[in-house]
Each structure stands twice: as C-alpha cells, then as structure tokens.
Amino acid sequence: MKLGFISSILDTSSFEDVIDTAAKLGYECVEVACWPKEKAARRYAGITHIDIEALTESKIASIRQYCHTKNVTISALAYYPNTLTADLDQRRKAVDHLKAMIAAAQKLNVSTITTFIGRIQTRTVEENLEVFQEVWTPIIRLAEKYKVRIAIENCPMLFGPDQWPGGQNLMTTPAIWRKAFDLIPSDYFGLNYDPSHFVWQQMDYIRPLYEFREKIFHVHYKDIKVYPEKLRDVGTMAYPLDYMSPKLPGLGDVDWGKYVSALTDIGYNGYSCIEIEDKAFEDSQERVLDALRLSYRYIRQFVI
C-alpha cells in the first residue's frame, strides 16, 4: 500500500507546496482537494489544490511532471459535497463539478475520485435511495466511459445541528451499501473506506472489509475517540460531537493493527491516506506539520 494524506489539511498551500511537503515527510501519495473556487460551506471544504475549471493541457502536463519529479502520486481527486441536497441549484453545481472532475481525472492519469453520495437530511433512507438512483446513474455511467472509479466515503456527515436529523451522506452502513450497489451495479462505483465513522456508530469496522473487498477503491486513516462519560450523559441520539472527537491515528479507539491486517487479508494494495481533523493540531502551520509527522510515524509501523 502507498501511504499518503489528504491535502485539505494544508488549506493555504499551493499544489506544489503540498507535493513538496509530502515528499519531504516521506509520503508516497496525496489525495488532492479539488473543490470549486467558492466560499466553503463547512470545515475542510472549499479547498482547491487543483482547479478543475482552469485546467489546460500545459497545466495538466505541469502537474503530472511535478508529481513525477517529486516521486509523489495523486491517489485521488477529492471533492466531498452533498450531491443530493434539496437545493436543486446547489445539487446541479455539485454534480456538474463532479462530472468535470471525472473527465479531468483521465487527463491527469488519476484513476479514482473520492466523494460523498450526499443526502436530503430530512427524508428517509428509502426516499433518498430513489433520488440517489436518479442523480447518480448518469454520474456512474460517465465514470464508466472515462474508466475513472468513484470511491464514496462512509462518513454520515452528521456532527451537529446543521446536519440534523439525517446527516448529509447516505452511504454510511453496509446495509445501505448493498442497496446502493444493487441500484447502480458498476465496477466503477465503490468505497473510500474510513474505519473511524464505524467507531462512534458502535459498529464493526473489520467485518465489512471482507464482504466488500471488491468495492474498496481507496482507504483512509483517521481515528475517533469516544468519551464514555459524555456518551452516558447524552446518549447516541445526541449530536455526535457531543460525545466523540476526531483524533490522529493512534490517539483514538481504532485498532490499526487489526484494520491493516484485514486489509492485507483481502489483498488490498491500493492507496491509503491519513485524514487529519484533530483540532489539537490545527492552531498553527507547524502543529499541522507535526500532525503529519506523527501520523506518518505511527502508521508506518503497519504500512510499508
């Protein structure tokens, strides 16, 4: 497995600076943020390290050459909007940008796009699955045309009152994955697997790796720490951030030895990227770099 990180943590850096940082710290790949240039709707959004709309043939050649020179690969183009939002104008913009990314990925020699399905947060799972099939069938067909894989992260996007009650991403559990994959069967539609989201949902994050081994296109290393005393006070129906918080790998509740062991069991040999959302390491650029150093040092004991 190649080890990398998600570029969104270096939000003020240029693409070249992101690749330089990866090379300097020993990372082999980067999941590159490719949001449209617009005001961010939330944390870790609105970050543009590759501007899809401004890509020219010379810019594409420059990006590919820079990565080659630094010996750092782009693991995926990353964009995590709510493509099923009830706001139809915002839905159209998100879908159009995602489609543009699919076409750009092929030119950049990138095989995967990491994203969310999205969700209308006030509707049921069943209602959302109907909208999903309508919105996502043409997206997946386009991905098939360009031979670019779409990897959906299993984050519920339910953290606080803004995402209440249902969250903003449908692809959160194995039960829903089965339904989604049945509705749109495709070799180019799969998962960006993040074990941390199973932890706070009190789910098994190891067993699904075996069932969905053919659908795992990309994996994340992010940790979650659940605070039992807070959970006892507010319960699982509370806003999740009331009883848990994202942490660097090794500082939370994921058993990384078991996780990587299972990945080796299923023969996964793709890209794996550290996702940093630990607020304890975000108060300065040097602390962000510390987070990348510490995460690299910890995960390297499992990934070679």
ChimeraX commands (.cxc) that place a marker at each C-alpha (Angstrom):
marker #1 position 0.00,0.00,0.00 radius 0.5
marker #1 position 1.16,3.52,-0.76 radius 0.5
marker #1 position 0.85,5.89,2.20 radius 0.5
marker #1 position -0.35,9.46,1.77 radius 0.5
marker #1 position -2.52,12.17,3.26 radius 0.5
marker #1 position -5.50,14.31,2.28 radius 0.5
marker #1 position -4.32,17.71,1.08 radius 0.5
marker #1 position -7.19,19.67,2.67 radius 0.5
marker #1 position -5.25,19.98,5.94 radius 0.5
marker #1 position -2.75,22.21,4.06 radius 0.5
marker #1 position -5.54,24.57,3.08 radius 0.5
marker #1 position -3.40,27.64,2.40 radius 0.5
marker #1 position -0.68,25.81,0.45 radius 0.5
marker #1 position -0.29,25.65,-3.31 radius 0.5
marker #1 position -0.41,22.32,-5.14 radius 0.5
marker #1 position 3.36,22.38,-5.48 radius 0.5
marker #1 position 3.81,23.08,-1.76 radius 0.5
marker #1 position 1.52,20.15,-0.91 radius 0.5
marker #1 position 3.55,17.79,-3.08 radius 0.5
marker #1 position 6.81,19.20,-1.66 radius 0.5
marker #1 position 5.55,18.58,1.89 radius 0.5
marker #1 position 4.59,15.01,1.05 radius 0.5
marker #1 position 8.00,14.31,-0.49 radius 0.5
marker #1 position 9.88,15.90,2.40 radius 0.5
marker #1 position 8.00,13.90,5.05 radius 0.5
marker #1 position 8.26,10.58,3.21 radius 0.5
marker #1 position 4.70,10.24,1.92 radius 0.5
marker #1 position 4.21,8.48,-1.39 radius 0.5
marker #1 position 0.84,9.89,-2.46 radius 0.5
marker #1 position -1.67,12.68,-1.85 radius 0.5
marker #1 position -5.44,12.77,-2.12 radius 0.5
marker #1 position -5.78,16.19,-3.72 radius 0.5
marker #1 position -8.64,18.56,-2.83 radius 0.5
marker #1 position -10.40,19.83,-5.97 radius 0.5
marker #1 position -13.30,21.94,-4.73 radius 0.5
marker #1 position -14.69,24.71,-6.94 radius 0.5
marker #1 position -13.30,28.12,-6.05 radius 0.5
marker #1 position -16.12,29.33,-3.83 radius 0.5
marker #1 position -16.81,30.09,-0.18 radius 0.5
marker #1 position -16.53,26.98,1.98 radius 0.5
marker #1 position -19.82,25.77,3.45 radius 0.5
marker #1 position -18.06,23.92,6.32 radius 0.5
marker #1 position -14.67,22.96,7.75 radius 0.5
marker #1 position -12.30,21.15,5.36 radius 0.5
marker #1 position -14.44,22.19,2.37 radius 0.5
marker #1 position -13.80,24.76,-0.36 radius 0.5
marker #1 position -10.12,23.88,-0.69 radius 0.5
marker #1 position -8.67,23.92,-4.20 radius 0.5
marker #1 position -5.25,22.43,-4.82 radius 0.5
marker #1 position -6.13,21.57,-8.41 radius 0.5
marker #1 position -8.55,23.98,-10.07 radius 0.5
marker #1 position -10.51,21.71,-12.42 radius 0.5
marker #1 position -12.13,24.64,-14.22 radius 0.5
marker #1 position -8.75,26.21,-15.03 radius 0.5
marker #1 position -7.03,23.10,-16.35 radius 0.5
marker #1 position -5.25,23.49,-19.66 radius 0.5
marker #1 position -3.11,20.99,-21.49 radius 0.5
marker #1 position 0.03,22.75,-20.30 radius 0.5
marker #1 position -1.22,22.82,-16.69 radius 0.5
marker #1 position -2.06,19.12,-16.86 radius 0.5
marker #1 position 1.42,18.36,-18.18 radius 0.5
marker #1 position 2.95,20.51,-15.43 radius 0.5
marker #1 position 1.02,18.71,-12.67 radius 0.5
marker #1 position 1.98,15.29,-13.97 radius 0.5
marker #1 position 5.63,16.27,-14.39 radius 0.5
marker #1 position 5.84,17.83,-10.92 radius 0.5
marker #1 position 4.48,14.66,-9.29 radius 0.5
marker #1 position 6.88,12.54,-11.32 radius 0.5
marker #1 position 9.86,14.70,-10.35 radius 0.5
marker #1 position 8.98,14.54,-6.65 radius 0.5
marker #1 position 8.06,10.82,-6.81 radius 0.5
marker #1 position 4.63,11.53,-5.26 radius 0.5
marker #1 position 1.47,10.09,-6.83 radius 0.5
marker #1 position -2.02,11.60,-6.80 radius 0.5
marker #1 position -4.09,8.86,-5.15 radius 0.5
marker #1 position -7.40,10.51,-5.98 radius 0.5
marker #1 position -9.08,13.80,-6.80 radius 0.5
marker #1 position -11.17,14.74,-3.76 radius 0.5
marker #1 position -14.47,16.63,-3.61 radius 0.5
marker #1 position -17.00,15.97,-0.84 radius 0.5
marker #1 position -20.23,17.90,-1.48 radius 0.5
marker #1 position -23.87,16.99,-0.89 radius 0.5
marker #1 position -24.91,15.98,-4.41 radius 0.5
marker #1 position -28.43,15.05,-3.24 radius 0.5
marker #1 position -29.18,18.31,-1.46 radius 0.5
marker #1 position -32.78,19.52,-1.65 radius 0.5
marker #1 position -31.43,22.82,-3.03 radius 0.5
marker #1 position -31.65,21.93,-6.72 radius 0.5
marker #1 position -29.33,24.73,-7.83 radius 0.5
marker #1 position -26.61,23.59,-5.42 radius 0.5
marker #1 position -27.23,19.98,-6.47 radius 0.5
marker #1 position -26.72,20.86,-10.12 radius 0.5
marker #1 position -23.50,22.75,-9.38 radius 0.5
marker #1 position -22.10,19.85,-7.34 radius 0.5
marker #1 position -22.99,17.25,-9.97 radius 0.5
marker #1 position -21.59,19.36,-12.82 radius 0.5
marker #1 position -18.31,19.83,-10.96 radius 0.5
marker #1 position -18.10,16.12,-10.19 radius 0.5
marker #1 position -18.63,15.29,-13.85 radius 0.5
marker #1 position -15.91,17.75,-14.83 radius 0.5
marker #1 position -13.58,16.04,-12.36 radius 0.5
marker #1 position -14.23,12.67,-13.98 radius 0.5
marker #1 position -13.13,13.98,-17.35 radius 0.5
marker #1 position -10.12,15.74,-15.80 radius 0.5
marker #1 position -9.01,12.66,-13.86 radius 0.5
marker #1 position -8.37,10.71,-17.02 radius 0.5
marker #1 position -6.21,13.52,-18.42 radius 0.5
marker #1 position -4.27,13.73,-15.16 radius 0.5
marker #1 position -3.74,9.95,-15.19 radius 0.5
marker #1 position -5.66,9.64,-11.91 radius 0.5
marker #1 position -7.83,6.55,-11.60 radius 0.5
marker #1 position -10.07,7.49,-8.66 radius 0.5
marker #1 position -12.32,10.27,-7.38 radius 0.5
marker #1 position -13.19,10.36,-3.68 radius 0.5
marker #1 position -16.50,11.95,-2.70 radius 0.5
marker #1 position -19.87,11.64,-0.92 radius 0.5
marker #1 position -23.21,10.45,-2.27 radius 0.5
marker #1 position -24.97,13.17,-0.29 radius 0.5
marker #1 position -28.40,13.05,1.30 radius 0.5
marker #1 position -31.58,15.06,1.75 radius 0.5
marker #1 position -31.22,15.17,5.52 radius 0.5
marker #1 position -34.95,15.49,6.30 radius 0.5
marker #1 position -36.02,12.49,4.18 radius 0.5
marker #1 position -35.96,8.76,4.90 radius 0.5
marker #1 position -33.31,6.36,3.66 radius 0.5
marker #1 position -35.82,4.86,1.24 radius 0.5
marker #1 position -36.74,8.25,-0.23 radius 0.5
marker #1 position -33.07,9.16,-0.55 radius 0.5
marker #1 position -32.28,5.92,-2.36 radius 0.5
marker #1 position -34.82,6.87,-5.04 radius 0.5
marker #1 position -33.19,10.28,-5.50 radius 0.5
marker #1 position -29.75,8.66,-5.43 radius 0.5
marker #1 position -30.59,6.32,-8.30 radius 0.5
marker #1 position -31.90,9.21,-10.40 radius 0.5
marker #1 position -28.98,11.57,-9.72 radius 0.5
marker #1 position -26.12,9.10,-9.65 radius 0.5
marker #1 position -26.86,6.75,-12.54 radius 0.5
marker #1 position -25.62,9.25,-15.17 radius 0.5
marker #1 position -22.59,10.10,-12.99 radius 0.5
marker #1 position -21.55,6.46,-12.77 radius 0.5
marker #1 position -22.17,5.92,-16.47 radius 0.5
marker #1 position -19.85,8.83,-17.21 radius 0.5
marker #1 position -17.25,7.33,-14.86 radius 0.5
marker #1 position -17.51,4.07,-16.78 radius 0.5
marker #1 position -16.97,5.93,-20.05 radius 0.5
marker #1 position -13.77,7.53,-18.76 radius 0.5
marker #1 position -12.73,4.47,-16.73 radius 0.5
marker #1 position -12.48,6.51,-13.53 radius 0.5
marker #1 position -13.52,4.87,-10.27 radius 0.5
marker #1 position -15.82,6.70,-7.84 radius 0.5
marker #1 position -14.98,5.94,-4.19 radius 0.5
marker #1 position -17.63,7.03,-1.67 radius 0.5
marker #1 position -16.52,7.73,1.89 radius 0.5
marker #1 position -18.75,6.26,4.60 radius 0.5
marker #1 position -18.90,9.43,6.72 radius 0.5
marker #1 position -22.50,10.15,7.83 radius 0.5
marker #1 position -21.84,13.91,7.74 radius 0.5
marker #1 position -23.86,14.19,10.93 radius 0.5
marker #1 position -21.97,16.07,13.60 radius 0.5
marker #1 position -24.08,18.95,14.89 radius 0.5
marker #1 position -27.37,20.79,14.44 radius 0.5
marker #1 position -26.57,21.91,10.88 radius 0.5
marker #1 position -26.74,18.31,9.66 radius 0.5
marker #1 position -29.61,17.16,11.87 radius 0.5
marker #1 position -31.62,14.92,11.66 radius 0.5
marker #1 position -30.36,12.52,8.98 radius 0.5
marker #1 position -26.91,13.77,8.05 radius 0.5
marker #1 position -25.70,14.72,4.59 radius 0.5
marker #1 position -24.26,11.47,3.22 radius 0.5
marker #1 position -26.31,8.34,2.56 radius 0.5
marker #1 position -23.52,5.73,2.22 radius 0.5
marker #1 position -22.94,5.11,5.92 radius 0.5
marker #1 position -23.56,1.42,6.62 radius 0.5
marker #1 position -23.14,-1.99,4.96 radius 0.5
marker #1 position -26.94,-2.34,4.84 radius 0.5
marker #1 position -27.23,0.83,2.74 radius 0.5
marker #1 position -24.16,-0.04,0.63 radius 0.5
marker #1 position -25.83,-3.26,-0.50 radius 0.5
marker #1 position -28.93,-1.38,-1.63 radius 0.5
marker #1 position -26.94,1.32,-3.41 radius 0.5
marker #1 position -24.72,-1.17,-5.23 radius 0.5
marker #1 position -27.82,-3.14,-6.28 radius 0.5
marker #1 position -29.49,0.01,-7.63 radius 0.5
marker #1 position -26.42,1.05,-9.66 radius 0.5
marker #1 position -24.24,-2.01,-10.31 radius 0.5
marker #1 position -20.88,-0.96,-11.69 radius 0.5
marker #1 position -17.22,-1.86,-11.42 radius 0.5
marker #1 position -16.53,1.88,-11.18 radius 0.5
marker #1 position -18.73,2.55,-8.14 radius 0.5
marker #1 position -17.21,1.65,-4.78 radius 0.5
marker #1 position -15.93,2.81,-1.39 radius 0.5
marker #1 position -13.40,5.08,0.23 radius 0.5
marker #1 position -13.25,3.12,3.49 radius 0.5
marker #1 position -12.81,5.03,6.77 radius 0.5
marker #1 position -12.99,2.90,9.95 radius 0.5
marker #1 position -13.37,5.86,12.31 radius 0.5
marker #1 position -17.01,6.52,11.41 radius 0.5
marker #1 position -17.96,3.00,12.46 radius 0.5
marker #1 position -16.43,3.57,15.90 radius 0.5
marker #1 position -18.79,6.30,17.03 radius 0.5
marker #1 position -21.74,4.50,15.42 radius 0.5
marker #1 position -20.77,1.47,17.57 radius 0.5
marker #1 position -20.35,-0.78,14.52 radius 0.5
marker #1 position -17.83,-3.41,13.49 radius 0.5
marker #1 position -15.29,-1.79,11.16 radius 0.5
marker #1 position -13.41,-5.02,10.36 radius 0.5
marker #1 position -16.05,-7.46,9.09 radius 0.5
marker #1 position -17.31,-5.27,6.18 radius 0.5
marker #1 position -13.81,-5.23,4.69 radius 0.5
marker #1 position -14.20,-8.90,3.81 radius 0.5
marker #1 position -17.70,-8.66,2.34 radius 0.5
marker #1 position -16.95,-5.54,0.28 radius 0.5
marker #1 position -13.35,-6.33,-0.67 radius 0.5
marker #1 position -14.08,-5.84,-4.39 radius 0.5
marker #1 position -15.64,-2.44,-3.73 radius 0.5
marker #1 position -12.83,-0.90,-1.68 radius 0.5
marker #1 position -11.08,1.52,-4.05 radius 0.5
marker #1 position -9.32,3.79,-1.51 radius 0.5
marker #1 position -8.87,3.83,2.27 radius 0.5
marker #1 position -8.47,6.45,4.99 radius 0.5
marker #1 position -6.59,6.51,8.26 radius 0.5
marker #1 position -8.44,8.74,10.68 radius 0.5
marker #1 position -9.10,7.99,14.33 radius 0.5
marker #1 position -12.09,8.73,16.58 radius 0.5
marker #1 position -12.12,8.96,20.35 radius 0.5
marker #1 position -15.42,8.23,22.07 radius 0.5
marker #1 position -15.80,9.69,25.57 radius 0.5
marker #1 position -17.85,7.12,27.57 radius 0.5
marker #1 position -18.72,9.58,30.33 radius 0.5
marker #1 position -20.16,12.01,27.78 radius 0.5
marker #1 position -22.00,9.22,25.95 radius 0.5
marker #1 position -23.58,8.08,29.20 radius 0.5
marker #1 position -24.81,11.63,29.75 radius 0.5
marker #1 position -26.20,12.47,26.29 radius 0.5
marker #1 position -26.80,9.07,24.62 radius 0.5
marker #1 position -26.43,8.02,20.99 radius 0.5
marker #1 position -29.32,10.26,19.88 radius 0.5
marker #1 position -27.27,13.37,20.71 radius 0.5
marker #1 position -25.19,15.29,18.18 radius 0.5
marker #1 position -22.17,13.01,17.69 radius 0.5
marker #1 position -19.63,15.73,18.52 radius 0.5
marker #1 position -21.22,15.86,21.98 radius 0.5
marker #1 position -19.59,12.51,22.80 radius 0.5
marker #1 position -16.73,11.94,20.34 radius 0.5
marker #1 position -13.95,13.78,18.53 radius 0.5
marker #1 position -11.64,13.06,15.57 radius 0.5
marker #1 position -8.04,12.28,16.51 radius 0.5
marker #1 position -4.73,11.47,14.84 radius 0.5
marker #1 position -4.20,7.77,14.08 radius 0.5
marker #1 position -3.16,6.05,17.29 radius 0.5
marker #1 position -4.76,8.64,19.59 radius 0.5
marker #1 position -8.30,7.28,19.36 radius 0.5
marker #1 position -10.18,3.99,19.53 radius 0.5
marker #1 position -9.41,2.32,16.17 radius 0.5
marker #1 position -7.26,-0.80,16.42 radius 0.5
marker #1 position -4.96,-0.04,13.49 radius 0.5
marker #1 position -3.13,-3.36,13.65 radius 0.5
marker #1 position -6.39,-5.26,13.17 radius 0.5
marker #1 position -7.53,-2.84,10.45 radius 0.5
marker #1 position -4.39,-3.09,8.35 radius 0.5
marker #1 position -4.21,-6.83,8.99 radius 0.5
marker #1 position -7.68,-7.19,7.50 radius 0.5
marker #1 position -6.64,-5.08,4.50 radius 0.5
marker #1 position -3.74,-7.45,3.90 radius 0.5
marker #1 position -6.12,-10.43,4.29 radius 0.5
marker #1 position -8.28,-9.17,1.43 radius 0.5
marker #1 position -5.27,-8.35,-0.73 radius 0.5
marker #1 position -5.79,-4.60,-0.72 radius 0.5
marker #1 position -2.73,-2.97,-2.27 radius 0.5
marker #1 position -4.09,0.43,-3.26 radius 0.5
marker #1 position -3.77,3.93,-1.90 radius 0.5
marker #1 position -4.20,4.73,1.77 radius 0.5
marker #1 position -4.36,8.30,3.06 radius 0.5
marker #1 position -4.21,9.83,6.50 radius 0.5
marker #1 position -7.03,12.28,7.19 radius 0.5
marker #1 position -6.23,14.91,9.81 radius 0.5
marker #1 position -9.14,16.56,11.62 radius 0.5
marker #1 position -7.67,16.66,15.12 radius 0.5
marker #1 position -8.28,20.18,16.46 radius 0.5
marker #1 position -5.42,19.77,18.93 radius 0.5
marker #1 position -3.05,20.04,15.94 radius 0.5
marker #1 position -4.61,22.88,13.99 radius 0.5
marker #1 position -3.65,26.08,15.82 radius 0.5
marker #1 position -0.57,26.76,13.67 radius 0.5
marker #1 position 1.10,25.58,10.47 radius 0.5
marker #1 position 3.87,23.96,12.50 radius 0.5
marker #1 position 1.32,21.97,14.50 radius 0.5
marker #1 position -0.27,20.79,11.25 radius 0.5
marker #1 position 3.14,19.59,10.10 radius 0.5
marker #1 position 3.61,17.93,13.49 radius 0.5
marker #1 position 0.33,16.08,12.89 radius 0.5
marker #1 position 1.57,14.86,9.52 radius 0.5
marker #1 position 4.90,13.78,11.04 radius 0.5
marker #1 position 3.32,11.96,13.99 radius 0.5
marker #1 position 0.69,10.26,11.85 radius 0.5
marker #1 position 3.32,9.11,9.37 radius 0.5
marker #1 position 5.50,7.74,12.15 radius 0.5
marker #1 position 2.60,5.85,13.71 radius 0.5
marker #1 position 1.02,4.37,10.57 radius 0.5
marker #1 position 4.40,3.42,9.07 radius 0.5
marker #1 position 4.68,0.57,11.59 radius 0.5
marker #1 position 1.77,-1.09,9.77 radius 0.5
marker #1 position 2.16,0.08,6.17 radius 0.5
marker #1 position 5.39,-0.50,4.24 radius 0.5
marker link #1:1,2 radius 0.2
marker link #1:2,3 radius 0.2
marker link #1:3,4 radius 0.2
marker link #1:4,5 radius 0.2
marker link #1:5,6 radius 0.2
marker link #1:6,7 radius 0.2
marker link #1:7,8 radius 0.2
marker link #1:8,9 radius 0.2
marker link #1:9,10 radius 0.2
marker link #1:10,11 radius 0.2
marker link #1:11,12 radius 0.2
marker link #1:12,13 radius 0.2
marker link #1:13,14 radius 0.2
marker link #1:14,15 radius 0.2
marker link #1:15,16 radius 0.2
marker link #1:16,17 radius 0.2
marker link #1:17,18 radius 0.2
marker link #1:18,19 radius 0.2
marker link #1:19,20 radius 0.2
marker link #1:20,21 radius 0.2
marker link #1:21,22 radius 0.2
marker link #1:22,23 radius 0.2
marker link #1:23,24 radius 0.2
marker link #1:24,25 radius 0.2
marker link #1:25,26 radius 0.2
marker link #1:26,27 radius 0.2
marker link #1:27,28 radius 0.2
marker link #1:28,29 radius 0.2
marker link #1:29,30 radius 0.2
marker link #1:30,31 radius 0.2
marker link #1:31,32 radius 0.2
marker link #1:32,33 radius 0.2
marker link #1:33,34 radius 0.2
marker link #1:34,35 radius 0.2
marker link #1:35,36 radius 0.2
marker link #1:36,37 radius 0.2
marker link #1:37,38 radius 0.2
marker link #1:38,39 radius 0.2
marker link #1:39,40 radius 0.2
marker link #1:40,41 radius 0.2
marker link #1:41,42 radius 0.2
marker link #1:42,43 radius 0.2
marker link #1:43,44 radius 0.2
marker link #1:44,45 radius 0.2
marker link #1:45,46 radius 0.2
marker link #1:46,47 radius 0.2
marker link #1:47,48 radius 0.2
marker link #1:48,49 radius 0.2
marker link #1:49,50 radius 0.2
marker link #1:50,51 radius 0.2
marker link #1:51,52 radius 0.2
marker link #1:52,53 radius 0.2
marker link #1:53,54 radius 0.2
marker link #1:54,55 radius 0.2
marker link #1:55,56 radius 0.2
marker link #1:56,57 radius 0.2
marker link #1:57,58 radius 0.2
marker link #1:58,59 radius 0.2
marker link #1:59,60 radius 0.2
marker link #1:60,61 radius 0.2
marker link #1:61,62 radius 0.2
marker link #1:62,63 radius 0.2
marker link #1:63,64 radius 0.2
marker link #1:64,65 radius 0.2
marker link #1:65,66 radius 0.2
marker link #1:66,67 radius 0.2
marker link #1:67,68 radius 0.2
marker link #1:68,69 radius 0.2
marker link #1:69,70 radius 0.2
marker link #1:70,71 radius 0.2
marker link #1:71,72 radius 0.2
marker link #1:72,73 radius 0.2
marker link #1:73,74 radius 0.2
marker link #1:74,75 radius 0.2
marker link #1:75,76 radius 0.2
marker link #1:76,77 radius 0.2
marker link #1:77,78 radius 0.2
marker link #1:78,79 radius 0.2
marker link #1:79,80 radius 0.2
marker link #1:80,81 radius 0.2
marker link #1:81,82 radius 0.2
marker link #1:82,83 radius 0.2
marker link #1:83,84 radius 0.2
marker link #1:84,85 radius 0.2
marker link #1:85,86 radius 0.2
marker link #1:86,87 radius 0.2
marker link #1:87,88 radius 0.2
marker link #1:88,89 radius 0.2
marker link #1:89,90 radius 0.2
marker link #1:90,91 radius 0.2
marker link #1:91,92 radius 0.2
marker link #1:92,93 radius 0.2
marker link #1:93,94 radius 0.2
marker link #1:94,95 radius 0.2
marker link #1:95,96 radius 0.2
marker link #1:96,97 radius 0.2
marker link #1:97,98 radius 0.2
marker link #1:98,99 radius 0.2
marker link #1:99,100 radius 0.2
marker link #1:100,101 radius 0.2
marker link #1:101,102 radius 0.2
marker link #1:102,103 radius 0.2
marker link #1:103,104 radius 0.2
marker link #1:104,105 radius 0.2
marker link #1:105,106 radius 0.2
marker link #1:106,107 radius 0.2
marker link #1:107,108 radius 0.2
marker link #1:108,109 radius 0.2
marker link #1:109,110 radius 0.2
marker link #1:110,111 radius 0.2
marker link #1:111,112 radius 0.2
marker link #1:112,113 radius 0.2
marker link #1:113,114 radius 0.2
marker link #1:114,115 radius 0.2
marker link #1:115,116 radius 0.2
marker link #1:116,117 radius 0.2
marker link #1:117,118 radius 0.2
marker link #1:118,119 radius 0.2
marker link #1:119,120 radius 0.2
marker link #1:120,121 radius 0.2
marker link #1:121,122 radius 0.2
marker link #1:122,123 radius 0.2
marker link #1:123,124 radius 0.2
marker link #1:124,125 radius 0.2
marker link #1:125,126 radius 0.2
marker link #1:126,127 radius 0.2
marker link #1:127,128 radius 0.2
marker link #1:128,129 radius 0.2
marker link #1:129,130 radius 0.2
marker link #1:130,131 radius 0.2
marker link #1:131,132 radius 0.2
marker link #1:132,133 radius 0.2
marker link #1:133,134 radius 0.2
marker link #1:134,135 radius 0.2
marker link #1:135,136 radius 0.2
marker link #1:136,137 radius 0.2
marker link #1:137,138 radius 0.2
marker link #1:138,139 radius 0.2
marker link #1:139,140 radius 0.2
marker link #1:140,141 radius 0.2
marker link #1:141,142 radius 0.2
marker link #1:142,143 radius 0.2
marker link #1:143,144 radius 0.2
marker link #1:144,145 radius 0.2
marker link #1:145,146 radius 0.2
marker link #1:146,147 radius 0.2
marker link #1:147,148 radius 0.2
marker link #1:148,149 radius 0.2
marker link #1:149,150 radius 0.2
marker link #1:150,151 radius 0.2
marker link #1:151,152 radius 0.2
marker link #1:152,153 radius 0.2
marker link #1:153,154 radius 0.2
marker link #1:154,155 radius 0.2
marker link #1:155,156 radius 0.2
marker link #1:156,157 radius 0.2
marker link #1:157,158 radius 0.2
marker link #1:158,159 radius 0.2
marker link #1:159,160 radius 0.2
marker link #1:160,161 radius 0.2
marker link #1:161,162 radius 0.2
marker link #1:162,163 radius 0.2
marker link #1:163,164 radius 0.2
marker link #1:164,165 radius 0.2
marker link #1:165,166 radius 0.2
marker link #1:166,167 radius 0.2
marker link #1:167,168 radius 0.2
marker link #1:168,169 radius 0.2
marker link #1:169,170 radius 0.2
marker link #1:170,171 radius 0.2
marker link #1:171,172 radius 0.2
marker link #1:172,173 radius 0.2
marker link #1:173,174 radius 0.2
marker link #1:174,175 radius 0.2
marker link #1:175,176 radius 0.2
marker link #1:176,177 radius 0.2
marker link #1:177,178 radius 0.2
marker link #1:178,179 radius 0.2
marker link #1:179,180 radius 0.2
marker link #1:180,181 radius 0.2
marker link #1:181,182 radius 0.2
marker link #1:182,183 radius 0.2
marker link #1:183,184 radius 0.2
marker link #1:184,185 radius 0.2
marker link #1:185,186 radius 0.2
marker link #1:186,187 radius 0.2
marker link #1:187,188 radius 0.2
marker link #1:188,189 radius 0.2
marker link #1:189,190 radius 0.2
marker link #1:190,191 radius 0.2
marker link #1:191,192 radius 0.2
marker link #1:192,193 radius 0.2
marker link #1:193,194 radius 0.2
marker link #1:194,195 radius 0.2
marker link #1:195,196 radius 0.2
marker link #1:196,197 radius 0.2
marker link #1:197,198 radius 0.2
marker link #1:198,199 radius 0.2
marker link #1:199,200 radius 0.2
marker link #1:200,201 radius 0.2
marker link #1:201,202 radius 0.2
marker link #1:202,203 radius 0.2
marker link #1:203,204 radius 0.2
marker link #1:204,205 radius 0.2
marker link #1:205,206 radius 0.2
marker link #1:206,207 radius 0.2
marker link #1:207,208 radius 0.2
marker link #1:208,209 radius 0.2
marker link #1:209,210 radius 0.2
marker link #1:210,211 radius 0.2
marker link #1:211,212 radius 0.2
marker link #1:212,213 radius 0.2
marker link #1:213,214 radius 0.2
marker link #1:214,215 radius 0.2
marker link #1:215,216 radius 0.2
marker link #1:216,217 radius 0.2
marker link #1:217,218 radius 0.2
marker link #1:218,219 radius 0.2
marker link #1:219,220 radius 0.2
marker link #1:220,221 radius 0.2
marker link #1:221,222 radius 0.2
marker link #1:222,223 radius 0.2
marker link #1:223,224 radius 0.2
marker link #1:224,225 radius 0.2
marker link #1:225,226 radius 0.2
marker link #1:226,227 radius 0.2
marker link #1:227,228 radius 0.2
marker link #1:228,229 radius 0.2
marker link #1:229,230 radius 0.2
marker link #1:230,231 radius 0.2
marker link #1:231,232 radius 0.2
marker link #1:232,233 radius 0.2
marker link #1:233,234 radius 0.2
marker link #1:234,235 radius 0.2
marker link #1:235,236 radius 0.2
marker link #1:236,237 radius 0.2
marker link #1:237,238 radius 0.2
marker link #1:238,239 radius 0.2
marker link #1:239,240 radius 0.2
marker link #1:240,241 radius 0.2
marker link #1:241,242 radius 0.2
marker link #1:242,243 radius 0.2
marker link #1:243,244 radius 0.2
marker link #1:244,245 radius 0.2
marker link #1:245,246 radius 0.2
marker link #1:246,247 radius 0.2
marker link #1:247,248 radius 0.2
marker link #1:248,249 radius 0.2
marker link #1:249,250 radius 0.2
marker link #1:250,251 radius 0.2
marker link #1:251,252 radius 0.2
marker link #1:252,253 radius 0.2
marker link #1:253,254 radius 0.2
marker link #1:254,255 radius 0.2
marker link #1:255,256 radius 0.2
marker link #1:256,257 radius 0.2
marker link #1:257,258 radius 0.2
marker link #1:258,259 radius 0.2
marker link #1:259,260 radius 0.2
marker link #1:260,261 radius 0.2
marker link #1:261,262 radius 0.2
marker link #1:262,263 radius 0.2
marker link #1:263,264 radius 0.2
marker link #1:264,265 radius 0.2
marker link #1:265,266 radius 0.2
marker link #1:266,267 radius 0.2
marker link #1:267,268 radius 0.2
marker link #1:268,269 radius 0.2
marker link #1:269,270 radius 0.2
marker link #1:270,271 radius 0.2
marker link #1:271,272 radius 0.2
marker link #1:272,273 radius 0.2
marker link #1:273,274 radius 0.2
marker link #1:274,275 radius 0.2
marker link #1:275,276 radius 0.2
marker link #1:276,277 radius 0.2
marker link #1:277,278 radius 0.2
marker link #1:278,279 radius 0.2
marker link #1:279,280 radius 0.2
marker link #1:280,281 radius 0.2
marker link #1:281,282 radius 0.2
marker link #1:282,283 radius 0.2
marker link #1:283,284 radius 0.2
marker link #1:284,285 radius 0.2
marker link #1:285,286 radius 0.2
marker link #1:286,287 radius 0.2
marker link #1:287,288 radius 0.2
marker link #1:288,289 radius 0.2
marker link #1:289,290 radius 0.2
marker link #1:290,291 radius 0.2
marker link #1:291,292 radius 0.2
marker link #1:292,293 radius 0.2
marker link #1:293,294 radius 0.2
marker link #1:294,295 radius 0.2
marker link #1:295,296 radius 0.2
marker link #1:296,297 radius 0.2
marker link #1:297,298 radius 0.2
marker link #1:298,299 radius 0.2
marker link #1:299,300 radius 0.2
marker link #1:300,301 radius 0.2
marker link #1:301,302 radius 0.2
marker link #1:302,303 radius 0.2
marker link #1:303,304 radius 0.2
view
